[in-house]
């Protein structure tokens, strides 16, 4: 336990303005999917969530850095670490080398571990920069490396929230759910599938495991939406249907975006999908003659049309540069896709990634562009889906890259900003589901209605700044339809529209001048005794050693928030409440952490007096927040009112 671990991304700044590939950056949406949409591009920073996940599940004191500057990394390295793990992708291998150089200079005693999908490269390319290579599920690897005992899945899952911004405003928070790694589909270009040898590793093995995590997130913030990170979530029907049952029984509105294939989706009705809470999908459209097994099932045109009618947002990914494609073929495929009106579109060049069958075929047939056979570093740097790496039968590299750019521009010019395409889908879904006899579908219609109302302020900017007159007119008509369905905007919403117009203008300025385009450092300490997170081991002990016959005590250490979440479920006698309160007071005496006391799931019909909780914890009320059932409900337990009066309520 004397070993200390530092896990980090490569250093910022990164991006095309810093000499990196054209799609390399901190944001998948803005750098790839909505790259042609300018001020209308939604913004969210994609952290290396795997590092937080590993950090949560080690016993050793661990610090995670997300996008440090060189000076910030150096400052952290000087604190002394036994192991430093660096996560990287192949396209930023040159950044990895710079990061490793800093580690060796400022912390020469540290052992270096390289991980992430960049480790698809061969040992001979990577071992000059590392002592160890992690090419497997990271928790098991690091625990074995540190000599820690093996633990079983499901592992502890940190609460990882990213924030989506439109015109610089926060519009929603997304809880990340790491449900699985790898994919059995094995598409020939897919690094994530072949990295794990076409195996699917279920980090959350059951639907109940996934829903329990959803509940934890909703307790933290009731308005979160969710992203399930699993390459083909619906492929495992048993797990998905168990999750659906949990969502139905839970009765809480849930909004989920997931990755899935046509093959997997074809196993379900649209009603079953909506009952899971899923209202967004990333689906591989690829190409009409690509022939991948995952595309077998219902016609994709039928699926996308039905989903849009039910308010389900669809992001389609299309590939440019298949052997059978020329400019006319791509134009026809794009025409067919545009008729289906996907809310978002990604258009990447068919590229060979080491470790995939396509790469092996390209090397065997000597089809790699000559410049990349002689300059491996250039190959790595440009392997981002926006450069032509292979020799095409009929198209030059410049022609393929021009076709790709044309696809992104056509997507924007023909269908308009993705923001308004999503709104259009929500309106269709609301109309379709609002009078459904199915309670789950009516809840989904209610969610669509709330999101539509929240979108009122952005219409003015859309009508003025849309990409062309036809799209601007369509946005105006969409606005009128939404108002007719849900009511005219209030005075405050009209004022917010003017503010949004100013925010959109400022967004355009920052993009043009490349201002404020890099995130700040995010640092999370796990099991490290710091001022605001001292005596954390007391709470770890609390989690392990609380054994009460009729009460479940769940302790969630939220390291990034320096907060302890303690949930009680069952019933509590006066004697048990006294003992529990004493242990909580002792932990609070030794720790500076904040405590959220979640009492919503107590069986209040069997709970005796909780006066001990009030008396023992009263002096710590500034650091305690409580979650209670409605204290003013009819026949509420008397202690609910007393606790509500003494302790502030948790507000998220």
BELMOFEN-V456167 format. One record per residue. N is the residue number from 0. PHI is phi as a letter, one per 30 degrees, with the letter a starting at -180 (999 if undefined). Layout:
BEGIN
N	PHI
N	PHI
END
This chain:
BEGIN
0	999
1	d
2	d
3	b
4	b
5	c
6	c
7	b
8	d
9	d
10	d
11	d
12	d
13	b
14	k
15	d
16	d
17	c
18	j
19	c
20	e
21	d
22	c
23	d
24	l
25	c
26	b
27	d
28	d
29	d
30	d
31	b
32	d
33	c
34	d
35	c
36	c
37	h
38	d
39	d
40	d
41	d
42	b
43	a
44	d
45	c
46	d
47	d
48	d
49	d
50	d
51	d
52	d
53	d
54	e
55	d
56	c
57	c
58	c
59	d
60	e
61	b
62	b
63	c
64	c
65	c
66	h
67	d
68	d
69	d
70	d
71	d
72	d
73	e
74	d
75	d
76	e
77	d
78	d
79	j
80	b
81	d
82	b
83	b
84	c
85	b
86	c
87	a
88	c
89	e
90	d
91	c
92	e
93	d
94	d
95	d
96	d
97	d
98	d
99	d
100	d
101	d
102	d
103	d
104	d
105	c
106	b
107	d
108	d
109	d
110	d
111	c
112	c
113	c
114	b
115	j
116	d
117	d
118	d
119	d
120	d
121	d
122	e
123	d
124	d
125	c
126	d
127	d
128	c
129	a
130	c
131	b
132	c
133	c
134	b
135	a
136	d
137	d
138	d
139	d
140	d
141	d
142	d
143	d
144	d
145	d
146	i
147	d
148	d
149	d
150	b
151	c
152	d
153	d
154	d
155	d
156	c
157	d
158	d
159	c
160	c
161	c
162	c
163	c
164	b
165	b
166	h
167	i
168	c
169	d
170	c
171	a
172	c
173	c
174	d
175	d
176	c
177	d
178	c
179	a
180	b
181	i
182	a
183	d
184	d
185	i
186	e
187	d
188	c
189	d
190	d
191	d
192	d
193	d
194	e
195	c
196	h
197	i
198	c
199	c
200	c
201	d
202	d
203	c
204	d
205	b
206	d
207	d
208	d
209	d
210	d
211	e
212	d
213	e
214	d
215	d
216	d
217	d
218	d
219	d
220	a
221	d
222	c
223	d
224	c
225	b
226	c
227	c
228	c
229	a
230	e
231	b
232	e
233	d
234	d
235	d
236	d
237	d
238	d
239	d
240	d
241	d
242	d
243	e
244	d
245	d
246	d
247	d
248	d
249	d
250	i
251	c
252	d
253	b
254	b
255	b
256	c
257	b
258	c
259	a
260	c
261	e
262	e
263	d
264	d
265	d
266	d
267	b
268	d
269	d
270	d
271	d
272	d
273	d
274	d
275	d
276	j
277	d
278	b
279	a
280	b
281	c
282	b
283	d
284	d
285	h
286	a
287	d
288	c
289	d
290	i
291	d
292	d
293	d
294	c
295	d
296	k
297	d
298	e
299	d
300	d
301	d
302	d
303	d
304	d
305	d
306	d
307	d
308	d
309	c
310	i
311	d
312	d
313	b
314	c
315	c
316	c
317	b
318	c
319	c
320	j
321	d
322	e
323	d
324	d
325	b
326	e
327	d
328	d
329	d
330	d
331	d
332	d
333	d
334	e
335	d
336	d
337	d
338	d
339	d
340	h
341	d
342	d
343	b
344	b
345	c
346	b
347	c
348	d
349	e
350	b
351	d
352	c
353	e
354	j
355	c
356	e
357	d
358	d
359	d
360	d
361	d
362	d
363	d
364	c
365	h
366	c
367	d
368	e
369	e
370	d
371	d
372	d
373	c
374	b
375	d
376	d
377	d
378	e
379	d
380	d
381	c
382	d
383	b
384	i
385	b
386	b
387	d
388	c
389	c
390	d
391	c
392	e
393	b
394	c
395	d
396	e
397	d
398	d
399	d
400	d
401	d
402	d
403	d
404	d
405	d
406	d
407	d
408	d
409	d
410	e
411	d
412	d
413	d
414	c
415	i
416	d
417	e
418	e
419	d
420	d
421	d
422	d
423	e
424	d
425	e
426	d
427	d
428	d
429	d
430	d
431	d
432	c
433	d
434	c
435	d
436	d
437	d
438	d
439	d
440	d
441	d
442	d
443	d
444	d
445	d
446	d
447	e
448	d
449	d
450	d
451	d
452	d
453	d
454	d
455	e
456	d
457	c
458	d
459	e
460	d
461	d
462	d
463	c
464	c
465	e
466	d
467	a
468	e
469	d
470	d
471	d
472	d
473	d
474	d
475	d
476	d
477	d
478	d
479	d
480	d
481	d
482	d
483	d
484	d
485	c
486	j
487	d
488	d
489	d
490	d
491	d
492	d
493	d
494	d
495	d
496	d
497	d
498	d
499	d
500	d
501	d
502	d
503	d
504	d
505	d
506	e
507	d
508	d
509	d
510	d
511	d
512	c
513	h
514	c
515	h
516	c
517	b
518	d
519	d
520	d
521	c
522	b
523	b
524	c
525	c
526	i
527	c
528	d
529	b
530	e
531	d
532	b
533	d
534	h
535	e
536	d
537	d
538	d
539	d
540	d
541	e
542	d
543	d
544	c
545	c
546	b
547	b
548	d
549	c
550	b
551	c
552	c
553	c
554	c
555	c
556	d
557	c
558	d
559	d
560	c
561	h
562	b
563	c
564	c
565	c
566	c
567	c
568	b
569	k
570	b
571	b
572	d
573	d
574	d
575	d
576	d
577	d
578	d
579	d
580	d
581	d
582	d
583	d
584	d
585	d
586	d
587	d
588	d
589	d
590	c
591	c
592	d
593	d
594	b
595	c
596	c
597	c
598	c
599	d
600	c
601	d
602	d
603	d
604	d
605	c
606	d
607	d
608	d
609	c
610	d
611	d
612	d
613	d
614	d
615	d
616	c
617	e
618	d
619	c
620	d
621	d
622	c
623	c
624	b
625	c
626	c
627	b
628	d
629	e
630	d
631	c
632	d
633	e
634	i
635	d
636	e
637	e
638	d
639	d
640	d
641	d
642	d
643	d
644	d
645	d
646	c
647	d
648	d
649	d
650	c
651	j
END
